[in-house]
Amino acid sequence: NAGVTQTPKFQVLKTGQSMTLQCAQDMNHNSMYWYRQDPGMGLRLIYYSASEGTTDKGEVPNGYNVSRLNKREFSLRLESAAPSQTSVYFCASRTRTSGVRDTQYFGPGTRLTVL
Amino acid sequence: QQQVKQSPQSLIVQKGGISIINCAYENTAFDYFPWYQQFPGKGPALLIAIRPDVSEKKEGRFTISFNKSAKQFSLHIMDSQPGDSATYFCGGKGGSEKLVFGKGTKLTVNP
C-alpha cells in the first residue's frame, strides 16, 4: 500500500495563477483533510471531507476550494494564488476508529511558493 | 482561537536526558489527545495518544501524562536519542472530525 500520496512535491507559482494539489489514499478511509504548515503556526486545517460527497471548512479556508472526487481522492484548488499562500500543504486521511488509535495518516507534503 | 497551547517552541537535550513537552487545552469536549512526530521533509506521524479515562500512557521510551482537572498533558521522552530529533505536535479532538494541533516543538538531541 502506498498510503497517502500527494502531487506535485514542489511548485512555484506567480501571483494570480491557479493550480490544483492532488491527494489520493489507498486505505479505504472515509475522512480526508487538507492542512497547511507554516513556521511557528503548526498545522492548520483548511478543509476536510468526512465522507465521499461532503466537504466542510476548517480553520483557514479563504482562498481555497476542494473537491472530493471519490472515496480515494481529495483535491485542493487555489484559484488565484497569493504570496500568503506560500506554505507546505499536507493531505491526510483517517478511518473512524475508537480507542487510542484514531489516526490521521499524512502524505509527504507539497511545498508551494507563490512569487 | 487557539484551543491547544504547546510549549516550549524549541528544546535542546543531551543524549540520554529526558525531554518534556507540555500542552494545555481549553475545550472540555476534547476526549482524545494524540502526539504526532514529524521529521524534516516528511509528513507528521502518530506517535502516541491518550484518552482522559487514564492519567498515563507509556509506549517504550515515550509517556503521556494527563491531568484532566488542570486540562494539561505532556509528552516525556526518556533516554532521549539523536534519532528523536524532530518536531512534535500535540493535539486535541472531541466528537467532531476535526483534530486541533498545537504549534509544535522542535526537539534537538545532541550526541
Interface residues (C-beta under 8 A of the other chain):
Chain A: V4 S31 G40 M41 G42 L43 R44 L45 Y48 A50 D56 G58 F90 A92 R94 G99 V100 R101 D102 T103 Q104 Y105 F106 G107 P108 G109
Chain B: Q6 Q9 Y32 P34 G41 K42 G43 P44 A45 L46 A49 I50 R51 K57 F89 K93 E97 K98 L99 V100 F101 G102 K103 G104
